Amino acid sequence: MEDLLLPPPPGRHFTIQPRDFALVRGFVDPSTNRYTLHLFYIRHSYYNIPADANERNIGHAWTTDFNGWYGPAGLNQPDTVALTARAGKFDELHVWAPTIVQRGSMFYMFYTGVRSDVQGGPQHQRIGVATSADLVTWTPSDDPVLTAPQIPWVKKDPSGAPYLGAQQLRDPFVMEDPTSSGTWLMFFVAEDSINAPKMAVGVARSTDLIAWAPLEKPISSTERPTFQGPTTIVESPHVFRRNGQWWLLYTVNGGQIFFETTTSTDPTDTVAVHWTNPVQLQAVTEGRPPELQYWHASEYLRIGSTEYLAAWDTNDTSIDIAGMFTPANAALDSVRLSCPQITGVDDPRGSGGEVRMSISRHRWGDPEVGLRLELPARLLVRLAVYDIAGRRRTTLLDRELPDGVTDVTWDGRDASGIRVASGIYYVRLMHPTGAVVSRVVMIQ
C-alpha cells in the first residue's frame, strides 16, 4: 500500500494497523551474536480506502531482545513489505494470515490469497506458499497449494448470504506431525457444507509442503456453541502441546479467543467428544487480564523453556507478546500471562525479587493520584491506567526504572489530555515477572 500511505490519522502516530501475524526464529545477528525473532503481519490501513485496496501486503520486522524492533531502515522502522498481492494470480486482491515453518535451509510461508476469477465476481479464498532462504526475500508460488474444491467437507458454492458465492478457506497454521516423522500438518478454517454457514477447523497432511491431502472430515468440536452463544465463524486456529495435552486455540465470531484441549496423542482427532468444550482464554487466565477481551488471532511460540502467547490487540492497536507461566492454582487448563525478563531471543530468564506498588496520595475530589513504585532491581516496566471495561486510558511509564523507590503522579487525564469521568479505574504496573494492580476510585 505504499502508494496509499499518508501522514497518520489525527490522534495516531502510525498509519498501518498490524493484524494476523506469524513469529519465527531466524539467524544470528552479527552485531549482537543473538538470534533474531521475525514478525510477519497483515498491514491494514487506518484510512477509509476501498476494501479491495486494503490488506494487500504482509509486513516484516525483527528483534533480538523483544524491545527494539527493526526494519531495513533501522530501529523502529518496521513498516516494510515481505510479500505483496500480484495481478493475475490467486492473491490478486488480498494476502492474509501468514504462518511460517523451516524445512532444511528453506523457510515456507503459507498464507491466504484472495481473488475474483471473473470481473466483479465472488472473491474466492485460497491458500498459497512462498519460500525464502533468508526471511527477507520471498518467492511466492504462482498457484495455490490448497483450494476449497480439494476438500471433501467444504462448501464449494456458498451462494446466498452471507458469502454470496465466495469460497471460504483461510488462516493456515502449519506444524510438524507429531505422529508421523517427515509429515506436516496444516490447520485451516472453512465453511462446512453440512452445517453451512458454520465454519470449522480442518486439517491437511503433506510430506513435501507442496502437495496437501485434506482429511475427510473437519474437527467438528470447533462448531460447538460457546457460553456466549452460537458459533458461526472460527478463525486463526493453532495447536501446541502443554501440560500433557494438545491445546487448540481459535477466535470466535470475530471476537474473543477460545480453546479446546485433548489428551489424544493426535492433534488432528476429528471426534468431537475427544475434545473439551470451548473455554474462553480470559476466563482461565490468572487475574482475568482485561486486555484479553481485545485479543484476536493468537499465536504460540516456544524459545528454549519459555513459552509465549501473542495476539493482535484491538484496544492498543498493537501485537502483544506475553510469557506463559504456571498459575498459582496450577490447573491444567489455566495459565498465567506475564512479561519475562529478556536478555536475548535465545536466552530468556526471569528476574528475582518483589515488585510493589502503592497509592501514596489520593484525596476525594482531587484529580491527582500519587503512586509509589518499589523495584528490587533495574527493570523495564510499563505503568498504565485502565477503565472498568478494560480499555487503556493512558500510559504513565514505559521504560526502565532504577532499583528502589520511584514516585509517579497521574493527573487524572487520559492520553488525549481530557480529564476522566468519575468511576473506578485500575492502575497496572507490568514488569518482567508479572504485574501489580491497584484500584482507584475517581470522584471529580
C-alpha positions, -999 to +999 in steps of 0.1 A: +000+000+000+030+023-004+011+044-029-018+049-004+003+058+026-005+093+040+005+110+073-010+093+103-047+100+110-055+125+137-046+112+172-025+083+157+013+080+154+011+054+127-008+046+095-007+008+095-026-014+119-008-048+123-032-078+122-030-116+118+007-125+121+034-151+124+065-153+146+096-173+136+132-175+148+158-165+123+196-162+121+222-149+145+226-111+143+264-105+139+262-072+158+248-088+189+256-125+184+219-132+193+192-149+174+166-127+157+129-132+161+110-122+129+074-109+129+053-111+097+019-094+098-011-082+077-007-045+070-042-029+074-046+008+065-063+030+090-077+052+062-111+048+047-098+034+014-116+009-010-118-026+006-100-041-024-071-017-019-065-028+017-046-057+032-026-061+000+008-069+016+025-086+046+048-065+067+081-077+083+100-066+114+126-083+136+142-081+171+169-097+191+156-088+226+118-081+222+124-044+230+139-029+198+122-038+165+139-032+132+131-029+095+156-024+066+156+013+075+167+006+111+154+007+146+116+015+150+112+015+112+093-018+108+067-008+082+082-029+054+068-053+029+078-090+027+050-102+004+025-084-018-006-091-039+001-099-075-021-091-106-035-121-123-026-146-095-047-163-068-036-135-044-045-106-066-068-088-041-055-096-006-028-115+013-037-126+048-027-146+078+009-159+074+023-190+091+060-200+087+080-232+091+115-242+083+125-273+064+162-278+059+177-244+048+144-231+034+116-212+051+080-217+039+054-190+044+018-202+039-009-175+036-044-168+023-047-152-011-080-137-024-091-132-060-122-128-081-120-152-110-143-130-131-147-092-130-169-083-101-174-120-092-171-138-059-138-133-041-125-168-035-100-176-007-072-200-014-040-210+005-006-204-012+031-207-002+062-185-006+097-196+001+128-179+013+164-187+023+169-156+044+135-145+057+138-113+037+134-121+001+103-143-006+094-161-038+056-169-040+043-198-060+021-190-090-006-214-079-023-221-046-014-253-027-049-258-012-084-247-025-120-253-013-128-278-042-100-301-030-115-305+005-143-331+008-163-314+036-160-278+024-189-260+007-179-254-029-206-229-039-217-209-009-244-190-028-266-165-009-259-147+023-235-143+040-208-153+015-225-146-019-207-174-037-172-167-023-154-198-012-142-196+024-107-211+031-082-192+052-059-188+082-034-217+077-013-229+106+015-254+097+034-277+121+053-310+120+031-340+125+039-354+160+025-389+150+044-393+117+081-384+110+086-364+079+049-354+077+035-319+081+000-308+092-019-277+080-048-265+101-072-240+084-108-228+086-135-232+060-173-234+057-188-268+065-211-279+037-234-298+060-238-271+087-234-240+065-229-212+071-210-225+101-172-226+098-150-253+113-113-261+117-099-286+091-066-303+086-045-314+057-013-335+055+018-332+034+053-348+031+068-321+009+049-289+020+036-285-016+011-313-022-016-314+006-041-342+013-071-329+034-088-351+059-123-363+050-139-345+080-134-313+100-127-311+137-164-309+144-159-298+180-149-264+168-185-258+156-200-261+191-215-230+207-197-212+235-213-198+266-216-165+246-239-182+221-238-200+187-205-202+169-207-192+132-172-181+124-140-196+138-107-182+127-069-183+133-065-219+146-032-230+161-021-260+181+005-266+207+015-291+234+011-280+271+007-300+304+004-333+286-025-321+263-029-306+229-043-271+230-063-259+200-069-221+201-092-201+178-110-168+176-148-170+177-172-148+157-145-121+151-144-116+189-126-134+217-102-163+219-114-198+230-096-231+232-102-268+234-078-294+248-075-332+242-054-359+258-053-377+224-018-383+210-030-370+177-040-332+174-059-339+142-085-361+161-119-352+145-141-368+171-159-340+190-162-359+223-124-363+224-121-325+229-132-305+259-160-279+255-148-245+243-131-225+271-127-187+270-090-178+273-096-148+295-118-168+319-089-192+329-061-167+328-049-157+363-063-123+373-085-123+342-065-096+325-090-071+310-069-066+279-076-102+268-111-092+258-094-073+230-071-101+218-077-118+185-058-142+163-034-156+189-001-174+181+021-196+203+059-195+204+084-215+224+120-204+228+141-228+250+120-235+281+100-202+278+066-202+262+049-172+247+014-163+236+008-134+213-023-118+198-035-088+178-049-063+203-077-040+190-076-018+221-038-010+220-038-013+182-008-035+186+006-070+186+010-081+223+035-108+233+033-123+268+051-151+286+031-182+296+036-195+331+021-219+356-007-201+376-009-202+413-037-228+412-016-249+388-048-261+369-041-279+337-064-257+316-054-224+331-024-201+326-006-170+339+004-144+313+032-121+322+063-104+308+096-123+314+129-105+316+145-110+282+183-109+277+180-122+242+158-142+218+178-173+226+184-166+263+152-158+282+154-156+320+134-143+349+144-117+375+140-122+412+128-100+440+094-085+447+078-056+429+054-033+449+031-005+441+010+016+465-011+047+463+008+073+482-016+102+477-053+105+467-079+127+482-116+128+473-123+153+447-087+158+438-079+145+403-042+138+410-032+103+422+003+097+437+018+062+431+049+048+447+068+020+429+094-002+446+117-023+425+142-049+437+165-042+406+167-021+375+137-033+354+118-025+323+082-015+334+050-003+319+026+017+341-009+022+325-044+032+336-075+012+326-112+018+330-136-007+344-143-020+308-106-029+304-098+000+280-064+015+284-069+052+291-033+064+294+002+051+298+022+068+326+056+050+321+070+027+295+108+025+302+135+011+325+135+023+361+163+020+387+161-002+417+145+014+448+116+038+451+101+058+422+072+082+427+048+088+399+018+111+396-013+105+375-030+139+368-064+122+363-064+127+325-064+103+296-039+100+268-056+129+249-054+152+279-091+150+288-100+146+325-115+112+331-151+108+344-159+097+379-157+060+384-134+030+391-100+028+374-072+003+376-035+012+376-015-017+363+023-020+367+037-046+343+072-059+349+094-088+338+080-113+363+044-103+365+020-074+372+007-054+402-027-037+401-042-010+423-077+002+422-085+039+422-120+054+428-121+088+410-147+113+420-145+146+401 
